[in-house]
Amino acid sequence: MVASRGNTSNPARIPALGTRALVLVFISIVLMYFDHRENHLDTVRRGIGVAVYPVRLIVDAPVRLWGWLGESTTSRRELKLEVAHLNSERLVTNVRLQRLTALEAENARLRSLLEARTKVRDEVRVAEIMAVDANPYEHNLVIDIGSRDGVYDGQAIVAADGVVGQVIRTGLMTSQAVLISDTDHALPVEVNRNGLRTIAVGTGEIDRLDLPFLPNNADIRAGDLLVTSGLGGAFPAGYPVAVVDSVTRIPQDPFADVNAKPSAALDQVREVMLIWSVPAADEDHDEERSQDREESDE
């Protein structure tokens, strides 16, 4: 009896499951057909999507959060690198701008030197100042040419605006010079307005010269230009030296108190010119040779 019941129960369950599967398949096909033809299930699909959306956000949140953190970290790091790079470029640009400013000033100085060179008839050569004496009581400097370039002791040194000093010690490749403002330097000058001759003496101050040997009745006044007189042979005549700054006449003193300001900025010059004086006979000979050359070219 038990065996017969077991044998009759199994065949009854299998057809029931098969029938359910067939019914579900049929219903699915019908739903797919109507959904495809007339879109009757769009409302249901939207409702299911709305219901599932919070679950989708919760599931996707860790992935989004990880991506946002990685992007933020990368962007922050890239911004830091970019800022550092821009700061480096800014510093380099500032340095280059400073160098360009220095080059522009140097070009202006060289241009003024070339313009001054065209105004003089003597042979000149441009030299650069290498060092300045640190002793405040000695106004000395070192230039970058020496005896191998023909420099000699006592040679005149000028800048674009006027006389600077003269060579006092010549080396093979460098030379030492003294400025006209040094207390041990004296320079024969004359007033350009009337030819009055005197001596300009250094005071130890970079922007002041004294003219201690002018009597009270000397024809000199503030604003007069002092130029080299050519006496003594060291400085050729006609180069600007200083401009009279003040004239004080004291009746009981035999000499007037006359101060002058150097024409050249002695504490700012970077390039100077050394002068080799050409004798007048040589100048005439050179002019004759140039005229002969021009005539032969014609």
TORVEX-545842 format. One record per residue: x, y, z of N, C-alpha, C in turn. Coordinates in steps of 0.02 Angstrom, whole numbers, plus 50000, padded with zeros to 5 digits. Layout:
N
XYZXYZXYZ ...
END
This chain:
298
500414993950000500005000050000500435006350000 500955006350039501395012250043501745013349978 501975007649949502345008249886501905010749831 501275008449830500815010649778500675018049783 500625020749845500515027949854501115032049830 501715029449845502315033149823502355033349748 502175028049715502235027749642501715032249609 501135033049639500615037249610500725044649624 501105046549678501215053649696501715057149650 502265054249630502805057449589502565059249519 502205054649485501965056549419501475062249422 501105063149478500625068649482500975075349490 501565075849523501915082249534502245084749470 502545080449431502915082549371502455085949321 501865083349305501425086949258501205093749286 501115094249353500915100749382501455105949371 502085104349383502635109049372502695110949299 502625106149256502665107649185502115112249161 501525111149189500965115449170501085122549192 501335123449253501485130249277502005133749234 502525129849216503045132849174502775135049107 502345130849079502055132549014501615138749019 501225139049074500795144849084501205151249091 501755150849130502185156749139502505158949073 502725153949034503035155648970502525158948924 501905156148925501385158948882501225166148902 501165167148970501025173948993501585178748974 502205176448980502775180748963502765182648890 502595177748847502575179148775502025184148760 501445183148792500895187848780501075194948802 501385195348862501585202048887502105205248841 502595201348819503095204048774502785206348708 502285202648684501965204348621501605211048628 501185211648680500805217848689501265223748705 501795222348744502275227748760502635230148698 502795225548655503155227348594502705231048545 502075228948541501625231848492501315238348515 501105238748578500715244548601501005247948664 501585245548689501925248648747501465249448808 501095244248822500635244548879501005244148946 501625241748946501985240749009502465246449025 502425251948989502885257549003502765260349072 502125260949091501975263649158502245259149212 502165252549202502415247849251503185248149254 503485248749196504215248949194504475255249229 504125260849218504345267049251504265266449327 503715263449348503615262549420504145258149451 504315252849416504835248449442505505252149444 505645256349391506265260249390506315265049447 505735268449462505735273149519505855269449584 505555263549590505635259749653506345257149661 506665255449605507335252549608507875257949612 507725264249592508225269649589508595270749654 508265271149713508645271949775509125266249789 508905260149772509345254449782509955255049737 509835257449675510395258249629510885263549654 510615268949682511055274149709511475271549767 511135267649811511505265049868512055260249846 511915256149796512415251449771512985255049736 512815260449699513315264049659513695269249700 513445270949760513755276249800514495274949816 514695268949839515405267849853515865268849793 515625266549735516025267349674516095274749657 515545278549660515575285649645516015289449695 515945287549759516345290849810517095289549799 517275283549783517975281849770518245285649710 517845285949658518055289749598518135297149612 517665300049652517705307149668518325308649710 518465304349759519065305349800519695304949758 519725299949713520315299349670520405305349625 519845307749596519885313549552520085319849590 519795320649650519965326549690520705326549710 520935320649730521645320249750522095321649691 521925318749632522335319849572522315327149552 521715330149553521665337149534522055341649582 522025340249646522395344249695523145343649684 523375337449671524085336449659524305339949595 523895339349542524075342649480524075350249487 523605352849526523595360049538524215362349575 524425358449625525035360249662525645360249615 525685355049573526245354649526526225360449476 525625362149454525565367649406525745374249438 525525375249501525695381449537526445381949548 526755376349567527485376349577527835377949511 527595374949457527905376149391527815383449371 527225386249382527105393349365527535397949408 527625396249472528055400349515528775400149490 529005394249469529685393749442529755397849379 529265397449335529295401349274529275408849288 528885410749339528855417849357529535420349382 529865416249424530525418249449531025418749392 531015413849347531475414049290531335420149247 530695421649236530515427449196530735433949229 530655434349295530885440349331531635441249325 532005435649331532735436049324532915438349254 532575435549204532715437649135532545444949124 531995447149154531815454149147532335458749178 532595456649237533125460549269533745460749225 533905454949195534485454649151534385459049089 533765458849062533615463049004533655470349022 533435472049083533485479049105534215481149110 534635476549138535345478049144535665478749075 535475474249028535745474648960535525481048925 534905483048938534665489248908535055495248934 535185495348999535585500749027536295500649000 536575494448994537255493848967537285496248895 536775494448855536755496848786536715504348782 536325507348828536285514648829536965517748846 537315514648894537975517348912538465516548854 538455510748821538905509748765538735514348707 538095515648697537895520148644538145527248658 538085529248722538335535848739539095536248732 539435530648748540165530548738540335531148665 539975527648622540105528048550539975535048524 539435538148549539295545048528539845549748551 540095548648613540635552848637541275551548597 541365545348576541975543748538541995547348472 541405548248441541385551648376541525559148383 541475561848444541585568948455542325570648466 542745565848481543445567148497543875564948438 544455568048433544925566548379545485561948402 545555561148467546085556948493545905549548484 546415545348487546305538148484546065535748552 545525532048552545235529748616545105522348613 545035519448672544845512348678544405511548739 543875507648731543405506548785543675501148832 543625502348897543815497448948543255496848998 543245491149032542725489849082543035489949152 542665492849199542895493149268542795486349300 543335483449326543305476849357543185477149432 543475482049465543425482449538543505489649560 543235491149619543285497749649543585496949719 544035501349737544365500949802543855501849858 543875497349906543395497649962543575502950013 544185505550010544395510750057544045517250040 543635519950086543265526050070543705532150062 544325531950084544775537650080545215537450018 545175532049980545555531449917545075529649862 544995534149814544535533049758544915529949700 545045523449706545405519849654544955514549623 545125512549562544765507149528545245503249484 545015497449461545415493049418545045492049353 545395492849296545095491849230545405485649199 545075483049147545245476449120545735476449063 546115481749053546645481749002547285484349034 547865482149006548505483949036549035485648985 549655484549003550205486648961550225482948894 549985476848892549975473248828549505476448778 549045480548803548585484248759548825491348747 549415493048771549695499748759549535504748813 549265502648869549105507148924549755509348958 549785515548979550385518049012550185522049074 550655522849120550535526649181550395533949165 549895536749198549705543649187549205544649131 548995539349098548535539949041547845542349064 547545546749024546895549649041546335544649030 545845544949075545245540649071544635545149073 544195544249024543585548249021542985543649014 542385546449027541755543049015541365547148964 540745545048953540345548548903540205555748922 540185557248988540005563949011540595568249031 541185565349039541755569449059542325565249085 542825568749113543435565549137543285561449199 543575555549203543485551049260544115550949304 544695550249274545315549749313545895548249267 546405545049295546985543249254547325537049285 547695533549242548035527449262548625529249308 548705525549363549265526749408549735520749412 549485514849394549915508949397549685504049343 550145502149299549975497949242550225490849253 549785486049245549975479049246549965476249175 550095469749169550115466749103549415466449073 548925464349112548245463449086547735468049119 547895471149174547455475849208547845482049228 547475487249246547795493449267547395496449324 547755500049367547445503549423547405510849407 546825513849421546725520949405546475524549467 546575531149468546335535449522545805540049493 545275541249531544745545749510544945552949525 544645557549488544805564649499544555567149566 544125563249599543875565249665544335563249722 544855559349707545325557249759545705563349786 545865563149851546185568949883546895570149857 547205565049828547885565749802547905567649728 547325568949699547315570449627547175577849615 547555580649569547455587649548547465587849471 547035591949443546935592049371546925599149344 547355600949296547345607649267546705608549225 546315613649241545695614949205545675622249185 545175623849144545035630749126544285631749120 544075637849133543365639449127543205640049053 542735636249030542575636048959542315642748934 542015646648979541715652948958542235658248941 542775658548980543255663948971543985661648968 544115655248974544805652748970545205653549033 544895655249089545245656049152545515649249175 546175649049188546495642749206546575642249282 546505635949307546605634649378546715627149387 546705624949449546805617849466546195615349503 545925609649481545375606249516545665600649558 545515600849623545805596149670545245591649698 545395585249706544925580649735544825581949809 544215580649833544055582049903543945575649944 543965569849912543785563749947543045562349944 542655567049917541935566049906541825564749832 541415559749818541335557449749541005562649704 540645567349734540255572149694540485579349704 541125580449726541335587249738542075588049725 542255593449689542945595449678543035602549706 543645604049725543805610749749544255614349699 544175620849694544625625149655544935630149703 545465628149739545705632249796546165638049776 546345638649713546845643649695546555649349653 545915650849661545615656349625545535662349672 545795668149653545725674049696545005676449698 544865680849745544175683249755543905686949694 544355690149656544115694049599544115690049534 544195683349539544205679249478543515679149445 543515679249379542895679249341542635672049335 542295669849385542005663149386541345663449424 540875659649402540215659649434539905652649429 539395651649469539045645249469538755643749400 538825637449380538585635449314539115635249261 539715638149274540255638049225540505630849214 540645629249152540905622649135541665622749138 541945617949173542675617149177542885611649130 543395613149089543655608149042544405607549053 544675601949028545405601049034545765606448993 546295609149022546675614448988547205611748942 547395605448952547935602648910548625603748939 548675607748992549325608849023549545602749062 550175601449062550445595649097550505589549054 550145589248999550225583848951549835577448966 549555576849026549205570649042548515570349009 548145575849013547475576048985547465580548924 547205578148868547115582548810546635588148826 546695593748792546285599548805545575598448780 545105601548817544415601948792543935596848819 544145592348864543685587348891543325590148952 542655589148957542285591649015542535588349080 542605592349131542835589849196542285590649249 542025596649256541535598049309541155604249293 540635605449331540235611549326540255615049394 540405621549393540465625349456539795625249492 539825623249554539205622449594539085628549638 539615631049669539525636949713540175640949714 540095647449722540665652149728540535656549789 540985656149838540915660149899541535664549906 541415671149906541975675849912541965678949982 542515678050018542585680650086543085686450082 542885692550099543325698450090544005697750123 544045694950184544685694750219545135689050195 544875684550152545285679050126545515680750055 546135678850039546375680449971546065676149916 545825670149934545565665649883544825664349896 544455663449842543745661849846543655654449860 543095652949890542925645949903542475643549846 542755639549801542405637449741542345629849741 541745627449735541615620349730541305618649662 541455612749638541205610549573540975603249577 540505601549535540245594749533540495591249470 540815585349476541075581949417540535580849364 540725581649301540245580549246540055573249240 540535568749252540405561549248540155559049316 539695554249314539455551049375539975545949397 540435548049439541025543949455540835537549491 540285537449527540085531549564539605527049525 539485528649461539015524749422539305522049357 539875524449336540145522349272540345515049275 540225511449220540415504449214540935503449158 540875507549106541355507349052541675514249045 542325514349030542695520549022543095520248958 543375525948939543795526348879544485528848898 544995525448873545685527748882545895531448819 546255536948829546415541448774547155540948758 547305540048694547985540748668547995547048626 548325552248650548335558548615548725557948550 548435560748497548755560748431549045567648419 549705568348408549995574948394549665578248334 549685584948335549365588648281549665586948213 550335586048211550655584348148550395577748121 550305572948166550045566448145549325567148120 548925571548153548245572548131548235575448061 548675580548049548705583547982548915578347931 549405574147950549635568947905549085563947890 548705562147941548155557547930547615560547885 547485567147895546995570447853547235570747781 547875572047771548135572247703548085565347670 548245560147710548195553447682547485551647664 547005553747707546315552147692546075556047631 546305562447623546115566247564546415563247501 547055561047506547365557847448546995551447430 546775547747480546415541447467545755542847433 545405548247456544765550047425544875552247353 545405556247341545535558447272545705552647227 546095547847252546265541947211545645537747197 545185537447246544575533647233544145536847180 544145543647181543755547047129544075546047060 
END
